[in-house]
Amino acid sequence: MSTYTAFAQDMWLATGSRDHIVQTLRDLPELPKSSDLLVFDDESGRQIDFDLRSAASEPGAGPG
């Protein structure tokens, strides 16, 4: 299982599974700049992006 680590500016937020990181980031208050939020793949060290929109806001997710 892949693990990830998230930071807001220079503060560590969480380390864990994709679902754990996404939920942690969704629970944060809105940041002034999205670039203040960084997530890294723990295995490769690469910076990655997660889609933080809720499932309800994704096309086709609601009643239709």
mmCIF file of the N, C-alpha and C atoms, coordinates in Angstrom:
data_MODEL
# 
_entry.id   MODEL 
# 
loop_
_atom_site.group_PDB 
_atom_site.id 
_atom_site.type_symbol 
_atom_site.label_atom_id 
_atom_site.label_alt_id 
_atom_site.label_comp_id 
_atom_site.label_asym_id 
_atom_site.label_entity_id 
_atom_site.label_seq_id 
_atom_site.pdbx_PDB_ins_code 
_atom_site.Cartn_x 
_atom_site.Cartn_y 
_atom_site.Cartn_z 
_atom_site.occupancy 
_atom_site.B_iso_or_equiv 
_atom_site.pdbx_formal_charge 
_atom_site.auth_seq_id 
_atom_site.auth_comp_id 
_atom_site.auth_asym_id 
_atom_site.auth_atom_id 
_atom_site.pdbx_PDB_model_num 
ATOM 1   N N  . MET A 1 1  ? 0.844   -1.179 0.000   1.00 0.00 ? 1  MET A N  1 
ATOM 2   C CA . MET A 1 1  ? 0.000   0.000  0.000   1.00 0.00 ? 1  MET A CA 1 
ATOM 3   C C  . MET A 1 1  ? 0.890   1.243  0.000   1.00 0.00 ? 1  MET A C  1 
ATOM 4   N N  . SER A 1 2  ? 0.574   2.176  -0.866  1.00 0.00 ? 2  SER A N  1 
ATOM 5   C CA . SER A 1 2  ? 1.324   3.430  -0.929  1.00 0.00 ? 2  SER A CA 1 
ATOM 6   C C  . SER A 1 2  ? 0.952   4.328  0.232   1.00 0.00 ? 2  SER A C  1 
ATOM 7   N N  . THR A 1 3  ? 1.947   5.085  0.698   1.00 0.00 ? 3  THR A N  1 
ATOM 8   C CA . THR A 1 3  ? 1.685   6.082  1.729   1.00 0.00 ? 3  THR A CA 1 
ATOM 9   C C  . THR A 1 3  ? 2.162   7.435  1.229   1.00 0.00 ? 3  THR A C  1 
ATOM 10  N N  . TYR A 1 4  ? 1.571   8.460  1.811   1.00 0.00 ? 4  TYR A N  1 
ATOM 11  C CA . TYR A 1 4  ? 1.827   9.830  1.396   1.00 0.00 ? 4  TYR A CA 1 
ATOM 12  C C  . TYR A 1 4  ? 2.012   10.694 2.636   1.00 0.00 ? 4  TYR A C  1 
ATOM 13  N N  . THR A 1 5  ? 2.695   11.833 2.461   1.00 0.00 ? 5  THR A N  1 
ATOM 14  C CA . THR A 1 5  ? 2.868   12.791 3.549   1.00 0.00 ? 5  THR A CA 1 
ATOM 15  C C  . THR A 1 5  ? 2.453   14.164 3.041   1.00 0.00 ? 5  THR A C  1 
ATOM 16  N N  . ALA A 1 6  ? 1.660   14.850 3.857   1.00 0.00 ? 6  ALA A N  1 
ATOM 17  C CA . ALA A 1 6  ? 1.130   16.168 3.479   1.00 0.00 ? 6  ALA A CA 1 
ATOM 18  C C  . ALA A 1 6  ? 1.671   17.244 4.406   1.00 0.00 ? 6  ALA A C  1 
ATOM 19  N N  . PHE A 1 7  ? 1.933   18.408 3.818   1.00 0.00 ? 7  PHE A N  1 
ATOM 20  C CA . PHE A 1 7  ? 2.409   19.580 4.544   1.00 0.00 ? 7  PHE A CA 1 
ATOM 21  C C  . PHE A 1 7  ? 1.586   20.796 4.142   1.00 0.00 ? 7  PHE A C  1 
ATOM 22  N N  . ALA A 1 8  ? 1.397   21.718 5.077   1.00 0.00 ? 8  ALA A N  1 
ATOM 23  C CA . ALA A 1 8  ? 0.839   23.044 4.788   1.00 0.00 ? 8  ALA A CA 1 
ATOM 24  C C  . ALA A 1 8  ? 1.927   24.023 5.179   1.00 0.00 ? 8  ALA A C  1 
ATOM 25  N N  . GLN A 1 9  ? 2.455   24.729 4.184   1.00 0.00 ? 9  GLN A N  1 
ATOM 26  C CA . GLN A 1 9  ? 3.631   25.570 4.349   1.00 0.00 ? 9  GLN A CA 1 
ATOM 27  C C  . GLN A 1 9  ? 4.741   24.698 4.926   1.00 0.00 ? 9  GLN A C  1 
ATOM 28  N N  . ASP A 1 10 ? 5.272   24.998 6.101   1.00 0.00 ? 10 ASP A N  1 
ATOM 29  C CA . ASP A 1 10 ? 6.356   24.184 6.658   1.00 0.00 ? 10 ASP A CA 1 
ATOM 30  C C  . ASP A 1 10 ? 5.878   23.274 7.792   1.00 0.00 ? 10 ASP A C  1 
ATOM 31  N N  . MET A 1 11 ? 4.556   23.070 7.896   1.00 0.00 ? 11 MET A N  1 
ATOM 32  C CA . MET A 1 11 ? 3.992   22.264 8.974   1.00 0.00 ? 11 MET A CA 1 
ATOM 33  C C  . MET A 1 11 ? 3.550   20.895 8.445   1.00 0.00 ? 11 MET A C  1 
ATOM 34  N N  . TRP A 1 12 ? 4.006   19.826 9.119   1.00 0.00 ? 12 TRP A N  1 
ATOM 35  C CA . TRP A 1 12 ? 3.557   18.481 8.788   1.00 0.00 ? 12 TRP A CA 1 
ATOM 36  C C  . TRP A 1 12 ? 2.097   18.341 9.165   1.00 0.00 ? 12 TRP A C  1 
ATOM 37  N N  . LEU A 1 13 ? 1.288   17.754 8.284   1.00 0.00 ? 13 LEU A N  1 
ATOM 38  C CA . LEU A 1 13 ? -0.134  17.549 8.555   1.00 0.00 ? 13 LEU A CA 1 
ATOM 39  C C  . LEU A 1 13 ? -0.469  16.096 8.830   1.00 0.00 ? 13 LEU A C  1 
ATOM 40  N N  . ALA A 1 14 ? -0.033  15.203 7.953   1.00 0.00 ? 14 ALA A N  1 
ATOM 41  C CA . ALA A 1 14 ? -0.428  13.801 8.084   1.00 0.00 ? 14 ALA A CA 1 
ATOM 42  C C  . ALA A 1 14 ? 0.446   12.926 7.204   1.00 0.00 ? 14 ALA A C  1 
ATOM 43  N N  . THR A 1 15 ? 0.531   11.664 7.602   1.00 0.00 ? 15 THR A N  1 
ATOM 44  C CA . THR A 1 15 ? 1.154   10.618 6.799   1.00 0.00 ? 15 THR A CA 1 
ATOM 45  C C  . THR A 1 15 ? 0.205   9.432  6.817   1.00 0.00 ? 15 THR A C  1 
ATOM 46  N N  . GLY A 1 16 ? -0.032  8.851  5.637   1.00 0.00 ? 16 GLY A N  1 
ATOM 47  C CA . GLY A 1 16 ? -0.917  7.693  5.601   1.00 0.00 ? 16 GLY A CA 1 
ATOM 48  C C  . GLY A 1 16 ? -1.371  7.370  4.196   1.00 0.00 ? 16 GLY A C  1 
ATOM 49  N N  . SER A 1 17 ? -2.464  6.629  4.133   1.00 0.00 ? 17 SER A N  1 
ATOM 50  C CA . SER A 1 17 ? -3.032  6.207  2.854   1.00 0.00 ? 17 SER A CA 1 
ATOM 51  C C  . SER A 1 17 ? -3.606  7.409  2.097   1.00 0.00 ? 17 SER A C  1 
ATOM 52  N N  . ARG A 1 18 ? -3.897  7.199  0.824   1.00 0.00 ? 18 ARG A N  1 
ATOM 53  C CA . ARG A 1 18 ? -4.498  8.256  0.009   1.00 0.00 ? 18 ARG A CA 1 
ATOM 54  C C  . ARG A 1 18 ? -5.787  8.751  0.646   1.00 0.00 ? 18 ARG A C  1 
ATOM 55  N N  . ASP A 1 19 ? -6.659  7.826  1.068   1.00 0.00 ? 19 ASP A N  1 
ATOM 56  C CA . ASP A 1 19 ? -7.939  8.222  1.660   1.00 0.00 ? 19 ASP A CA 1 
ATOM 57  C C  . ASP A 1 19 ? -7.742  9.046  2.925   1.00 0.00 ? 19 ASP A C  1 
ATOM 58  N N  . HIS A 1 20 ? -6.773  8.654  3.744   1.00 0.00 ? 20 HIS A N  1 
ATOM 59  C CA . HIS A 1 20 ? -6.497  9.395  4.983   1.00 0.00 ? 20 HIS A CA 1 
ATOM 60  C C  . HIS A 1 20 ? -6.012  10.812 4.665   1.00 0.00 ? 20 HIS A C  1 
ATOM 61  N N  . ILE A 1 21 ? -5.110  10.928 3.707   1.00 0.00 ? 21 ILE A N  1 
ATOM 62  C CA . ILE A 1 21 ? -4.576  12.248 3.350   1.00 0.00 ? 21 ILE A CA 1 
ATOM 63  C C  . ILE A 1 21 ? -5.673  13.125 2.760   1.00 0.00 ? 21 ILE A C  1 
ATOM 64  N N  . VAL A 1 22 ? -6.467  12.573 1.848   1.00 0.00 ? 22 VAL A N  1 
ATOM 65  C CA . VAL A 1 22 ? -7.542  13.357 1.232   1.00 0.00 ? 22 VAL A CA 1 
ATOM 66  C C  . VAL A 1 22 ? -8.520  13.857 2.294   1.00 0.00 ? 22 VAL A C  1 
ATOM 67  N N  . GLN A 1 23 ? -8.925  12.998 3.215   1.00 0.00 ? 23 GLN A N  1 
ATOM 68  C CA . GLN A 1 23 ? -9.865  13.424 4.256   1.00 0.00 ? 23 GLN A CA 1 
ATOM 69  C C  . GLN A 1 23 ? -9.242  14.484 5.159   1.00 0.00 ? 23 GLN A C  1 
ATOM 70  N N  . THR A 1 24 ? -7.980  14.320 5.507   1.00 0.00 ? 24 THR A N  1 
ATOM 71  C CA . THR A 1 24 ? -7.282  15.320 6.331   1.00 0.00 ? 24 THR A CA 1 
ATOM 72  C C  . THR A 1 24 ? -7.260  16.667 5.628   1.00 0.00 ? 24 THR A C  1 
ATOM 73  N N  . LEU A 1 25 ? -6.965  16.672 4.345   1.00 0.00 ? 25 LEU A N  1 
ATOM 74  C CA . LEU A 1 25 ? -6.889  17.926 3.594   1.00 0.00 ? 25 LEU A CA 1 
ATOM 75  C C  . LEU A 1 25 ? -8.270  18.561 3.429   1.00 0.00 ? 25 LEU A C  1 
ATOM 76  N N  . ARG A 1 26 ? -9.284  17.738 3.241   1.00 0.00 ? 26 ARG A N  1 
ATOM 77  C CA . ARG A 1 26 ? -10.651 18.274 3.135   1.00 0.00 ? 26 ARG A CA 1 
ATOM 78  C C  . ARG A 1 26 ? -11.107 18.914 4.439   1.00 0.00 ? 26 ARG A C  1 
ATOM 79  N N  . ASP A 1 27 ? -10.613 18.412 5.564   1.00 0.00 ? 27 ASP A N  1 
ATOM 80  C CA . ASP A 1 27 ? -11.010 18.934 6.871   1.00 0.00 ? 27 ASP A CA 1 
ATOM 81  C C  . ASP A 1 27 ? -10.315 20.238 7.242   1.00 0.00 ? 27 ASP A C  1 
ATOM 82  N N  . LEU A 1 28 ? -9.287  20.615 6.489   1.00 0.00 ? 28 LEU A N  1 
ATOM 83  C CA . LEU A 1 28 ? -8.552  21.853 6.783   1.00 0.00 ? 28 LEU A CA 1 
ATOM 84  C C  . LEU A 1 28 ? -9.385  23.090 6.443   1.00 0.00 ? 28 LEU A C  1 
ATOM 85  N N  . PRO A 1 29 ? -9.156  24.186 7.174   1.00 0.00 ? 29 PRO A N  1 
ATOM 86  C CA . PRO A 1 29 ? -9.750  25.441 6.713   1.00 0.00 ? 29 PRO A CA 1 
ATOM 87  C C  . PRO A 1 29 ? -9.079  25.842 5.394   1.00 0.00 ? 29 PRO A C  1 
ATOM 88  N N  . GLU A 1 30 ? -9.771  26.641 4.618   1.00 0.00 ? 30 GLU A N  1 
ATOM 89  C CA . GLU A 1 30 ? -9.229  27.061 3.324   1.00 0.00 ? 30 GLU A CA 1 
ATOM 90  C C  . GLU A 1 30 ? -7.927  27.822 3.514   1.00 0.00 ? 30 GLU A C  1 
ATOM 91  N N  . LEU A 1 31 ? -6.926  27.483 2.706   1.00 0.00 ? 31 LEU A N  1 
ATOM 92  C CA . LEU A 1 31 ? -5.631  28.157 2.769   1.00 0.00 ? 31 LEU A CA 1 
ATOM 93  C C  . LEU A 1 31 ? -5.630  29.350 1.832   1.00 0.00 ? 31 LEU A C  1 
ATOM 94  N N  . PRO A 1 32 ? -4.846  30.397 2.170   1.00 0.00 ? 32 PRO A N  1 
ATOM 95  C CA . PRO A 1 32 ? -4.793  31.575 1.293   1.00 0.00 ? 32 PRO A CA 1 
ATOM 96  C C  . PRO A 1 32 ? -4.304  31.243 -0.122  1.00 0.00 ? 32 PRO A C  1 
ATOM 97  N N  . LYS A 1 33 ? -3.349  30.299 -0.225  1.00 0.00 ? 33 LYS A N  1 
ATOM 98  C CA . LYS A 1 33 ? -2.808  29.919 -1.534  1.00 0.00 ? 33 LYS A CA 1 
ATOM 99  C C  . LYS A 1 33 ? -2.761  28.394 -1.616  1.00 0.00 ? 33 LYS A C  1 
ATOM 100 N N  . SER A 1 34 ? -3.224  27.856 -2.712  1.00 0.00 ? 34 SER A N  1 
ATOM 101 C CA . SER A 1 34 ? -3.178  26.402 -2.868  1.00 0.00 ? 34 SER A CA 1 
ATOM 102 C C  . SER A 1 34 ? -1.740  25.890 -2.916  1.00 0.00 ? 34 SER A C  1 
ATOM 103 N N  . SER A 1 35 ? -0.813  26.746 -3.305  1.00 0.00 ? 35 SER A N  1 
ATOM 104 C CA . SER A 1 35 ? 0.592   26.334 -3.356  1.00 0.00 ? 35 SER A CA 1 
ATOM 105 C C  . SER A 1 35 ? 1.189   26.139 -1.960  1.00 0.00 ? 35 SER A C  1 
ATOM 106 N N  . ASP A 1 36 ? 0.463   26.544 -0.912  1.00 0.00 ? 36 ASP A N  1 
ATOM 107 C CA . ASP A 1 36 ? 0.922   26.309 0.462   1.00 0.00 ? 36 ASP A CA 1 
ATOM 108 C C  . ASP A 1 36 ? 0.721   24.864 0.884   1.00 0.00 ? 36 ASP A C  1 
ATOM 109 N N  . LEU A 1 37 ? 0.025   24.080 0.077   1.00 0.00 ? 37 LEU A N  1 
ATOM 110 C CA . LEU A 1 37 ? -0.289  22.693 0.388   1.00 0.00 ? 37 LEU A CA 1 
ATOM 111 C C  . LEU A 1 37 ? 0.544   21.775 -0.499  1.00 0.00 ? 37 LEU A C  1 
ATOM 112 N N  . LEU A 1 38 ? 1.314   20.877 0.121   1.00 0.00 ? 38 LEU A N  1 
ATOM 113 C CA . LEU A 1 38 ? 2.159   19.949 -0.620  1.00 0.00 ? 38 LEU A CA 1 
ATOM 114 C C  . LEU A 1 38 ? 1.914   18.531 -0.138  1.00 0.00 ? 38 LEU A C  1 
ATOM 115 N N  . VAL A 1 39 ? 1.871   17.581 -1.089  1.00 0.00 ? 39 VAL A N  1 
ATOM 116 C CA . VAL A 1 39 ? 1.730   16.164 -0.762  1.00 0.00 ? 39 VAL A CA 1 
ATOM 117 C C  . VAL A 1 39 ? 2.821   15.413 -1.521  1.00 0.00 ? 39 VAL A C  1 
ATOM 118 N N  . PHE A 1 40 ? 3.482   14.496 -0.813  1.00 0.00 ? 40 PHE A N  1 
ATOM 119 C CA . PHE A 1 40 ? 4.567   13.720 -1.399  1.00 0.00 ? 40 PHE A CA 1 
ATOM 120 C C  . PHE A 1 40 ? 4.276   12.232 -1.292  1.00 0.00 ? 40 PHE A C  1 
ATOM 121 N N  . ASP A 1 41 ? 4.654   11.502 -2.325  1.00 0.00 ? 41 ASP A N  1 
ATOM 122 C CA . ASP A 1 41 ? 4.617   10.045 -2.306  1.00 0.00 ? 41 ASP A CA 1 
ATOM 123 C C  . ASP A 1 41 ? 5.822   9.610  -1.468  1.00 0.00 ? 41 ASP A C  1 
ATOM 124 N N  . ASP A 1 42 ? 5.598   8.859  -0.409  1.00 0.00 ? 42 ASP A N  1 
ATOM 125 C CA . ASP A 1 42 ? 6.687   8.491  0.500   1.00 0.00 ? 42 ASP A CA 1 
ATOM 126 C C  . ASP A 1 42 ? 7.710   7.571  -0.155  1.00 0.00 ? 42 ASP A C  1 
ATOM 127 N N  . GLU A 1 43 ? 7.285   6.754  -1.098  1.00 0.00 ? 43 GLU A N  1 
ATOM 128 C CA . GLU A 1 43 ? 8.214   5.825  -1.730  1.00 0.00 ? 43 GLU A CA 1 
ATOM 129 C C  . GLU A 1 43 ? 9.146   6.515  -2.720  1.00 0.00 ? 43 GLU A C  1 
ATOM 130 N N  . SER A 1 44 ? 8.584   7.373  -3.578  1.00 0.00 ? 44 SER A N  1 
ATOM 131 C CA . SER A 1 44 ? 9.387   8.005  -4.626  1.00 0.00 ? 44 SER A CA 1 
ATOM 132 C C  . SER A 1 44 ? 9.905   9.385  -4.234  1.00 0.00 ? 44 SER A C  1 
ATOM 133 N N  . GLY A 1 45 ? 9.250   10.021 -3.266  1.00 0.00 ? 45 GLY A N  1 
ATOM 134 C CA . GLY A 1 45 ? 9.622   11.385 -2.888  1.00 0.00 ? 45 GLY A CA 1 
ATOM 135 C C  . GLY A 1 45 ? 9.042   12.437 -3.812  1.00 0.00 ? 45 GLY A C  1 
ATOM 136 N N  . ARG A 1 46 ? 8.306   12.013 -4.827  1.00 0.00 ? 46 ARG A N  1 
ATOM 137 C CA . ARG A 1 46 ? 7.726   12.963 -5.783  1.00 0.00 ? 46 ARG A CA 1 
ATOM 138 C C  . ARG A 1 46 ? 6.529   13.684 -5.191  1.00 0.00 ? 46 ARG A C  1 
ATOM 139 N N  . GLN A 1 47 ? 6.403   14.957 -5.576  1.00 0.00 ? 47 GLN A N  1 
ATOM 140 C CA . GLN A 1 47 ? 5.218   15.729 -5.195  1.00 0.00 ? 47 GLN A CA 1 
ATOM 141 C C  . GLN A 1 47 ? 4.064   15.269 -6.077  1.00 0.00 ? 47 GLN A C  1 
ATOM 142 N N  . ILE A 1 48 ? 2.889   15.103 -5.463  1.00 0.00 ? 48 ILE A N  1 
ATOM 143 C CA . ILE A 1 48 ? 1.722   14.665 -6.216  1.00 0.00 ? 48 ILE A CA 1 
ATOM 144 C C  . ILE A 1 48 ? 0.521   15.530 -5.881  1.00 0.00 ? 48 ILE A C  1 
ATOM 145 N N  . ASP A 1 49 ? -0.498  15.440 -6.711  1.00 0.00 ? 49 ASP A N  1 
ATOM 146 C CA . ASP A 1 49 ? -1.743  16.179 -6.508  1.00 0.00 ? 49 ASP A CA 1 
ATOM 147 C C  . ASP A 1 49 ? -2.881  15.192 -6.327  1.00 0.00 ? 49 ASP A C  1 
ATOM 148 N N  . PHE A 1 50 ? -3.785  15.515 -5.397  1.00 0.00 ? 50 PHE A N  1 
ATOM 149 C CA . PHE A 1 50 ? -5.017  14.759 -5.210  1.00 0.00 ? 50 PHE A CA 1 
ATOM 150 C C  . PHE A 1 50 ? -6.183  15.676 -5.517  1.00 0.00 ? 50 PHE A C  1 
ATOM 151 N N  . ASP A 1 51 ? -7.221  15.125 -6.120  1.00 0.00 ? 51 ASP A N  1 
ATOM 152 C CA . ASP A 1 51 ? -8.455  15.861 -6.365  1.00 0.00 ? 51 ASP A CA 1 
ATOM 153 C C  . ASP A 1 51 ? -9.240  15.873 -5.055  1.00 0.00 ? 51 ASP A C  1 
ATOM 154 N N  . LEU A 1 52 ? -9.404  17.051 -4.450  1.00 0.00 ? 52 LEU A N  1 
ATOM 155 C CA . LEU A 1 52 ? -10.048 17.158 -3.142  1.00 0.00 ? 52 LEU A CA 1 
ATOM 156 C C  . LEU A 1 52 ? -11.535 17.465 -3.235  1.00 0.00 ? 52 LEU A C  1 
ATOM 157 N N  . ARG A 1 53 ? -12.061 17.541 -4.457  1.00 0.00 ? 53 ARG A N  1 
ATOM 158 C CA . ARG A 1 53 ? -13.510 17.765 -4.580  1.00 0.00 ? 53 ARG A CA 1 
ATOM 159 C C  . ARG A 1 53 ? -14.248 16.582 -4.011  1.00 0.00 ? 53 ARG A C  1 
ATOM 160 N N  . SER A 1 54 ? -15.380 16.841 -3.391  1.00 0.00 ? 54 SER A N  1 
ATOM 161 C CA . SER A 1 54 ? -16.173 15.746 -2.842  1.00 0.00 ? 54 SER A CA 1 
ATOM 162 C C  . SER A 1 54 ? -16.810 14.968 -3.982  1.00 0.00 ? 54 SER A C  1 
ATOM 163 N N  . ALA A 1 55 ? -17.167 13.734 -3.721  1.00 0.00 ? 55 ALA A N  1 
ATOM 164 C CA . ALA A 1 55 ? -17.798 12.899 -4.745  1.00 0.00 ? 55 ALA A CA 1 
ATOM 165 C C  . ALA A 1 55 ? -19.088 13.524 -5.249  1.00 0.00 ? 55 ALA A C  1 
ATOM 166 N N  . ALA A 1 56 ? -19.790 14.250 -4.397  1.00 0.00 ? 56 ALA A N  1 
ATOM 167 C CA . ALA A 1 56 ? -21.058 14.877 -4.778  1.00 0.00 ? 56 ALA A CA 1 
ATOM 168 C C  . ALA A 1 56 ? -20.852 15.978 -5.818  1.00 0.00 ? 56 ALA A C  1 
ATOM 169 N N  . SER A 1 57 ? -19.641 16.572 -5.865  1.00 0.00 ? 57 SER A N  1 
ATOM 170 C CA . SER A 1 57 ? -19.409 17.657 -6.813  1.00 0.00 ? 57 SER A CA 1 
ATOM 171 C C  . SER A 1 57 ? -18.845 17.154 -8.139  1.00 0.00 ? 57 SER A C  1 
ATOM 172 N N  . GLU A 1 58 ? -18.567 15.860 -8.244  1.00 0.00 ? 58 GLU A N  1 
ATOM 173 C CA . GLU A 1 58 ? -18.024 15.318 -9.478  1.00 0.00 ? 58 GLU A CA 1 
ATOM 174 C C  . GLU A 1 58 ? -19.155 15.022 -10.465 1.00 0.00 ? 58 GLU A C  1 
ATOM 175 N N  . PRO A 1 59 ? -18.926 15.279 -11.746 1.00 0.00 ? 59 PRO A N  1 
ATOM 176 C CA . PRO A 1 59 ? -19.970 15.023 -12.742 1.00 0.00 ? 59 PRO A CA 1 
ATOM 177 C C  . PRO A 1 59 ? -20.423 13.568 -12.708 1.00 0.00 ? 59 PRO A C  1 
ATOM 178 N N  . GLY A 1 60 ? -21.713 13.375 -12.775 1.00 0.00 ? 60 GLY A N  1 
ATOM 179 C CA . GLY A 1 60 ? -22.278 12.039 -12.805 1.00 0.00 ? 60 GLY A CA 1 
ATOM 180 C C  . GLY A 1 60 ? -22.417 11.387 -11.445 1.00 0.00 ? 60 GLY A C  1 
ATOM 181 N N  . ALA A 1 61 ? -22.035 12.078 -10.382 1.00 0.00 ? 61 ALA A N  1 
ATOM 182 C CA . ALA A 1 61 ? -22.092 11.479 -9.052  1.00 0.00 ? 61 ALA A CA 1 
ATOM 183 C C  . ALA A 1 61 ? -23.463 11.594 -8.407  1.00 0.00 ? 61 ALA A C  1 
ATOM 184 N N  . GLY A 1 62 ? -24.231 12.547 -8.840  1.00 0.00 ? 62 GLY A N  1 
ATOM 185 C CA . GLY A 1 62 ? -25.527 12.784 -8.216  1.00 0.00 ? 62 GLY A CA 1 
ATOM 186 C C  . GLY A 1 62 ? -26.656 12.129 -8.976  1.00 0.00 ? 62 GLY A C  1 
ATOM 187 N N  . PRO A 1 63 ? -27.879 12.295 -8.471  1.00 0.00 ? 63 PRO A N  1 
ATOM 188 C CA . PRO A 1 63 ? -29.036 11.747 -9.186  1.00 0.00 ? 63 PRO A CA 1 
ATOM 189 C C  . PRO A 1 63 ? -29.189 12.424 -10.530 1.00 0.00 ? 63 PRO A C  1 
ATOM 190 N N  . GLY A 1 64 ? -29.621 11.709 -11.505 1.00 0.00 ? 64 GLY A N  1 
ATOM 191 C CA . GLY A 1 64 ? -29.664 12.333 -12.791 1.00 0.00 ? 64 GLY A CA 1 
ATOM 192 C C  . GLY A 1 64 ? -30.838 11.995 -13.575 1.00 0.00 ? 64 GLY A C  1 
# 
